[in-house]
């Protein structure tokens, strides 16, 4: 995963919620526990299983190396872009 330019902690999380055939991605700061919406995509079982109920920390996302899963690769390419955009806007 590409490095994120903003000032964030490696303990911050990316969490998901699956609702009506869509997966919604959220950025959750480790300091405040506030969830901020990032983006949505069509439901994918592999993405849902990877992020699970607790989500993944930024540190865990940086260590992801299973690029054979196309859907996960797309999500992990998009997450840093969305976080950078979120940090610029706030």
N, C-alpha and C positions, 0 to 999 in steps of 0.2 A: 504494500500500500504506500502511496506517495505521502511524504511528510506534510503535516499540516502547518501552515505559516503562522496561525494565530497563537496566542499565549494560552495554552491549555495544559492540563495535567495528564500524565499517562494513566491516571486512575479514573479519569472521566469515562463515561459509558455511552455506548450507542445501544439504545433499547428499541424494541419493536412492539407493535400491537397489530394483530391480524383481525380485520373486520370486513365482512362482506366481500370476500374475494380479493382484498387488497392488504398489503403490508405497509404500515406507516412507520417511518423511522424517526427516532427522537434522539437528541443530544442531551445527556444528563450530566451536569457538573457534579464533581465529587464534593465540592464545598457547599453548594446550596441545595442539591437534590431536586432542582427545578428541571422539568422536561421541556425542551424546546423542539418544535416540529422542524424536521429537515426536508423530507420528501416522502412520496408514496410510490409503490409499484404494484403490478399484479402479483397475486399470491404465488409463491413458489415453496414447495415443501422443503427443499434443500436449504434455502435461505432461512426459513422459519426454524428448522432444526438447528442450524449453525448458531443463530443468535439466541435461541431458547427463551426461557422466561425472564432471566436476569440480564440478558444482553451481553455485550462484550466490552471490555475496557479498551482504550486506545492502544495500550501496550499489547494486548492480545491480537488486535487487528494488524499491528505492525509486523507481528511474527507469523501471519498467515502466509502459507506457501503452496496451497493446493490450487494452482491455477487451472487445473483440468476442468473445474466446474465453471462453465461459462456464466451462469447467473450470479454466482458469488463473486466472480471476477469483476463483472459489471458493477455490482453493488459496492465493492471495495475500491473501485476506481472512482465512483461517484461521491462517496462519503467525504473525502478530504475537500473536494470542490464545494460541496454543500456547507461544510463546517466553515470554510474560509469565507463564503458568502454570508453566512449567518453572523460571523464575527465582525465583518465589515459593516453590516447593517445595524448592529447593536452597539 
